[in-house]
């Protein structure tokens, strides 16, 4: 059955739910479609830098935002968008066997975690190779693991994993780790439990059926082999832009959805927010994602005031010709 909305938001992370709350307050008819509820935030564990909360679990934060949006009569749908089509200022969004229509779209689709692109990585994913400490860290209680990455996310992940493991090697390609000072302090307080291997890369992932060891680019204790039971990869993310590109949305020089200061894309009626946008550069936080969502929703509302409900005109069956 076809359904009609003023706005469809694709993505249910901080950006998508932030947009949902604001568009709901504008009394727009809104649908939020999310493939994975809460995005990366729902898997982040404790969040201590979101205003209003000294500390809150990421899933709980997303759940609170979802409840707030639903209280404003925003509809939500769990599912993956198969395709998006456009007829002037009317957009068709297909999920399964259902097509939803809207006058505007906000892409709040986030980003996929970047892989190391090494042989055996895909085969051993879930069998020693992981991308989410919150999800899989507890499995390695009392064991030795490694983590690849030199940014704030990897430091936070290492500190979290240290609650479970006996030893963690943080493998950093550069000369030093770059992270928020408070997170660096927490890592340093753990002493030798976290050992940083700087100017080092993982060259091979070795194992049959499960991870057995890593081959490093430079020796550690006179050997390039590092025996670990788990490897967590925290090396950034790649923006999800395929759906937006299918509508002809332009990308910036780094492959992110290109927007102006009001989150407008080059396509009338199409907006974007969150980690699929490079508006704040490498500074990607829940607060900036939610803020971008709020701005995108405001732009969608202003657009709706100008164009009205054009989508319903396109969706009506054609009148029979007079003979």
Phi, psi and omega in degrees: 000133178284143178230152186241135179222158171286323186213134171245128177253121180260110183123133184236035173268201182299321180291313182296316181286328173298317177296322181296317181297314182289318180292329175295320178292335175279002179063034173274155174274113194233141172235129174254124179247123182231126176288321182221107187305132174083351181055214181292332182298321182297341181252009189278347185078213183291131176245125186240009183234020175264123185307136178099347181229122175294322175200134178211141177294140183302318180296319179296322178296314179294322179295321178295320178293321179297316179297323178295318179295316180295329176295342178260016176070023173284134178270146178234151181217125174274124180167169180254130179286123182274332181189157178228129179234160184228137170231096187055242183261029178235134184240137177251126180240120185257128175230113184062234181264007186248138176249128179249139180250147178207153176283334181216160179226140169244122174271108176239053194272356175067208184215155177265142179298136181286140177263168176279344180059044178253150174303142178082348183296313181295317182296328184260005175296126184086354179237038181126336178252128186220166182228009182215106181294319180301320182286314193243352180303317182300340180295336188258035177303123178075010184251172180258127180226172175231156174225137179256128178146147182235015181256189183296321181297321180290323178294315177298319178295320180295319179296319178294314180297329181297342176293337185251317192275166176271334182203140178225130174259120176263110186265115188242127181291324182275187182282335182209166178275140177244116183202169175301138181307321182294326179285324175296320178298318179296321180293317181295329178294340180279354175061226185285355180296329174244118180247126182269125175254094184277162182050043183226143176232155173275119181266328180216148172247117188251136176162150175239107182088328175205160180295134179244318181194168177243147172255120185263159181283341177218152187294147169238118184053050174068018178217140176275357178264133178235111182276117179220159179261345179213150177226123176250132183254123182222071187239035177093191187214161178248126183296141177276103187238001187299314181298316179297319179297328181296339176267357182090017178291134181283149175252157176274184184296343181255006176090011177265160177296128183275125180226163172266190184294343178256018176068021177275139173267186178283351179260125180300128180091000181243128182230165180212153181202160175092205187288350175280354180245144182255033188300324180251022180064222183283353180277092183242107184229164179298321182294322179287325177296313179297322179296316177297322177298319179297318179294317179299319179296320178297319178295319179296322178294315178297322178295320181294324179296328182281314188266338181068206185264067180291331185298320182296331178292320180288333187272349179286146176295144182295141177288141179294143179289143177284139180259000000 
